[in-house]
Amino acid sequence: MTAMVKAEGVHKSFGPAHILKGIDLEVAPREVFCLIGPSGSGKSTFLRCINHLEQINAGRLYVDGDLVGYRQKGDKLYELKDSEVALKRRDIGMVFQRFNLFPHMTAIENVMEAPVQVKGEAKAVARARAERLLDRVGLSDKARNYPSQLSGGQQQRVAIARALAMEPKLMLFDEPTSALDPELVGDVLDVMRGLAEEGMTMIVVTHEMGFAREVGDALVFMDDGVVVESGHPRDVLTNPQHDRTKSFLSKVL
Ligand SMILES: Nc1ncnc2c1ncn2[C@@H]1O[C@H](COP(=O)(O)OP(=O)(O)OP(=O)(O)O)[C@@H](O)[C@H]1O
């Protein structure tokens, strides 16, 4: 079975700062893959490399069997054109800590935007899907609200619906609940749990250890640009093997 994401010796530097120092990992289709680690360990950078928002400096990164950002011919790698990268990116939904909705568009317009503008889909088709997606994230009644008229948790659920509107095969979540008031976190995690149950492949950078334990199929603890420990979330969270993992978990659990 082709891995949905495969990283082989991935390195990334920003100038002299060596951020990812040889990441090897595999995410299977339908897997909920949780990524945890201290601030600055490179989790967001790794996510951004997966959809080529950042270029890696060494190693290989594949999504669904395709090299990210490059085409291989013989031994040589050729960088993809921007238009080719954009085409690949359509398959990957990304949800950020800050919801990044378009402020001048209603919830439903936000969800319809990419299918209409990027895929050239008919508005009626995009609207029907957006209605279904807003219903799925529990926001049918807020379709005509602007982001400023929604709570943070509601905005984040619209952001998830917006990412799903492109019918991605992979969803990347970068700390989707860490900017939310505690009472709004549960609804967002419920939507993510539902997606997991439907078999969406997800990589989730999170500080929500309860979610990782209950919903995650795999968990990686990253520190200082390396994978320190990985395994089933229950095993890593209850019986960490490495001192760095133990020390991190003692602070967050
Ligand atoms: N565009 C950039 N230019 C220079 N340095 C960067 C850039 N993006 C990230 N970094 C640096 O890379 C390091 C890793 O950042 P990253 O956001 O990947 O960490 P993280 O593990 O996701 O942390 P957090 O949990 O705080 O989001 C940090 O030291 C950060 O300052």
The ligand as a Tripos MOL2 file, in Angstrom:
@<TRIPOS>MOLECULE
LIG
   31    33     1     0     0
SMALL
NO_CHARGES

@<TRIPOS>ATOM
      1 N1         10.2950   31.4340    7.5640 N.pl3     1 LIG1
      2 C1         11.1550   31.2550    8.5800 C.ar      1 LIG1
      3 N2         12.3170   31.9090    8.6170 N.ar      1 LIG1
      4 C2         13.2270   31.7270    9.6250 C.ar      1 LIG1
      5 N3         12.9990   30.8870   10.6650 N.ar      1 LIG1
      6 C3         11.8510   30.2140   10.6920 C.ar      1 LIG1
      7 C4         10.8550   30.3540    9.6630 C.ar      1 LIG1
      8 N4          9.8060   29.5480    9.9590 N.ar      1 LIG1
      9 C5         10.1270   28.9290   11.1230 C.ar      1 LIG1
     10 N5         11.3470   29.3250   11.5610 N.ar      1 LIG1
     11 C6         12.0340   28.8530   12.7750 C.3       1 LIG1
     12 O1         12.0230   27.4460   12.7600 O.3       1 LIG1
     13 C7         11.9040   26.9350   14.0870 C.3       1 LIG1
     14 C8         10.7830   25.9140   14.1070 C.3       1 LIG1
     15 O2          9.5550   26.5850   13.9510 O.3       1 LIG1
     16 P1          8.1850   25.7880   13.8320 P.3       1 LIG1
     17 O3          7.1130   26.8090   13.7280 O.co2     1 LIG1
     18 O4          8.2970   24.7600   12.7900 O.co2     1 LIG1
     19 O5          8.1230   25.0780   15.2450 O.3       1 LIG1
     20 P2          6.9070   24.3790   15.9700 P.3       1 LIG1
     21 O6          7.4450   23.1070   16.5170 O.co2     1 LIG1
     22 O7          5.7590   24.2780   15.0390 O.co2     1 LIG1
     23 O8          6.6020   25.3790   17.1450 O.3       1 LIG1
     24 P3          5.2050   25.9110   17.7570 P.3       1 LIG1
     25 O9          4.6570   24.7660   18.5600 O.co2     1 LIG1
     26 O10         5.6370   27.0700   18.6180 O.co2     1 LIG1
     27 O11         4.3480   26.3110   16.6000 O.co2     1 LIG1
     28 C9         11.6740   28.1300   14.9870 C.3       1 LIG1
     29 O12        12.8940   28.4200   15.6200 O.3       1 LIG1
     30 C10        11.2800   29.2290   14.0350 C.3       1 LIG1
     31 O13        11.6820   30.4700   14.5090 O.3       1 LIG1
@<TRIPOS>BOND
     1     1     2 1
     2     2     3 ar
     3     2     7 ar
     4     3     4 ar
     5     4     5 ar
     6     5     6 ar
     7     6     7 ar
     8     6    10 ar
     9     7     8 ar
    10     8     9 ar
    11     9    10 ar
    12    10    11 1
    13    11    12 1
    14    11    30 1
    15    12    13 1
    16    13    14 1
    17    13    28 1
    18    14    15 1
    19    15    16 1
    20    16    17 2
    21    16    18 1
    22    16    19 1
    23    19    20 1
    24    20    21 2
    25    20    22 1
    26    20    23 1
    27    23    24 1
    28    24    25 2
    29    24    26 1
    30    24    27 1
    31    28    29 1
    32    28    30 1
    33    30    31 1
@<TRIPOS>SUBSTRUCTURE
     1 LIG1         1 GROUP 0 **** ****
